Structure formats: structure tokens, C-alpha cells
Amino acid sequence: MRAVVYRGANDLRLETVPVPRIRPDELLVKVAACGVCPTDIKKIQYGTLPPPRIFGHETAGTIAQVGARVKGFRAGARVALHHHLPCLECHACRHRAFAQCAQYKRTGITAGFEPAGGGYAEYVRVMSFVLPGVVKIPPANGFLEGAMLEPVNTVLKAVNRLALLRGDYILVMGQGPIGLMFTRLLALRGMNVAASDLLADRLKLAGTFGARRTLRADDRDFSEKILRLTRGRGLDAAVVAVPSDEAVRQAQTLVRGGGQVLLFAHTRRGAEADLDLAAVCVDEKDLMGSYSSDVTLQTEAARLVFARRLDVRRLITHRFPLERAGEAIQLAASPAAESLKIVVAPGDRAFEP
């Protein structure tokens, strides 16, 4: 089969590799679509993991083979995959810190080499411990929607971390695919969402996703407009969906005492920033993060996507065949004004129905 193999920093090669062999308790899935995720981009650009690997973890496809001991699945079924699952029993899991679970940190889907998701290949092997995360795609929905379940789950997990009341004011900083998902999910919960970005087209789209107010991030009167919007009280919360330290400082200033600032894009280790720690201690402004997904939310995430209450199809702007995966990753790393979610489609039926 064909696969895009990571051979080192910024070194991706289209190669022929063996189709994975599955064990009796595993699935083989033919990949139809795989979203390009910023976490994979960073691994590829900075060479943070040793090669060779086959990345791609926002994956949907068709079951090609079912292991003899696997129940509840059949060949030909269309499914969305989940590459990390916690044990639900360890100390971290008992605290619902699932992303810190040792089992969760294992990747349960591979197309060969060290497991790394495998979605940038024609077939993937789905290991037994992640089978509970496999979701069947309804007949009315497509592979693209299935491939978006994992990123939607991560945003839903982050939204659940915020202590909000209906009608609260929250700012979502950055209206890329992740920021737009935050805007929509928060609007669905009855929040007064303000959305900021540097691109006018993204702000216009944010309005259709439920933002009550949109602001250019470089507006000189940004802070004053937020204060007027909140009637001088300040924001109840701010989500920083861009890797900008200045945005974090601005968010910390704009939230009220007792408010929350949630980081979602600061994933590069070793980064440092100057912050007013008295704002955390004295003003009780919580600074928090959220990373990766929560399998216990998979049913809710699927319901939001498949019922199209969050219509993820509107986020997908570019689709690339497997042989152009390198271009897809470059575009996702340096997005154009018109680009949002980028998808690699090894299969020829990714866009049905």
C-alpha cells in the first residue's frame, strides 16, 4: 500500500509499505479521510520524534477486515477512529485527567513502524485497546464528518472544563477551525460569545457559527469594546486558540476577577511567557489548559457532528490526495486567508454522501 512516511524533520516521503497485519482482536480499516492536525505538524516540522513513522490521527474509513475475536463490527462498515483511550482505572483516570494516563499516551492505531496514527496511508491497524473508541458513521453522514469527531471531542472536553453559566460572556481568540468549533459549541450552550481574529472572512464566518460580537484582534479599541460589551464587568472566560503569548496576557487582563483563561494552542514544550501572577493569586483569575480528547464524551461529540448541530463540513476548505500530503501539511502549517481545515483523502469515496 501507499503511505506518507516521516523520515525526519520536514522530510515526508510517499513510499510503498506492507499492509498492516491484524491480530484476532483487531480491525483493519481502509482510510477514506484524515484531517491534518497541528500537533502532527509540530512533530513533523521540529522532528520531535524519531523516524520512521506514519502520522495522521483524525481518521475515518471502511472496515476491511475484522479479527476473529472482535464482536460488534463487520467488514464494509464506515467508521470514525479514536487513536488514544485511557484505562479508566489508574490514579490519573480517577481524577478524569485522561490525557495523563499511561495507556492513553500509547497510540493504538498504526500503518506501520512505531504507532503514530497512520492516517496518511491507505490502511491502518486498529488495536484492541482503542476499539471502544470506534464510532459507526450513520448512512446520512460522510467520511469527512467522521474524521472530524476527534477534534470536536477535544474542543468539547475543553468547553466542559470552563465553569460557566448561561448568558456568560466569553471571548474566543482565533477563529481557525478550532476557534470556530469553540464559538459554535459555546453558543449552543447559551453563552454570549465574542470572537476575534485578524482575518475578516473568518470573523464573518464566526458570526454564522453563533458569535454575538466579532472584533479584529488588532483593533486599537479592543479592550474598550470588550468592557462595553460586558457592561464594565469584564469577561467571564477567554479561550486562547492561537499560540500567542500576547493573546494570553490580553486575555488575563480582560477577564473579571474569578474568571478563567483557557489555553488550547500552547503545546510546544519549553516556551515561557511573562504573566502577572498576582492576577492568578489575588484576583483569582484561573489560568488553565486543555489537551487532547475524552473518550467518555465520544457519544456526545458524535451526536453534535452527525446531527449537524455543529456542521463541520463548513470548516473543510481543502482536500488533498495522499500523494500531495506534504502540500496539505504545508498549507495547514502556513494557512492562506481562505483556508481552514485541511484533509488528506487516500480513499476515493471520502466525500460521500
Secondary structure, DSSP 8 states (H G I E B T S, - for coil): -EEEEEEETTEEEEEE-------TT-EEEEEEEEE--HHHHHHHHHT-S-S-B----EEEEEEEEE-TT--S--TT-EEE-------SSSHHHHTT-GGG-TTTTS--EESSSB-S---SBSEEEE-GGGGGG-EE--TTS-HHHHHTHHHHHHHHHHHHHS---TT-EEEEE--SHHHHHHHHHHHHTT-EEEEEES-HHHHHHHHHTT-SEEEETT-TTHHHHHHHHTTTS-EEEEEE-S--HHHHHHHHHHEEEEEEEEESS---TT------HHHHHTS--EEEE--S--GGGHHHHHHHHHTTSS-GGGGEEEEEEGGGHHHHHHHHHS--TT--EEEEE-SS-TT--
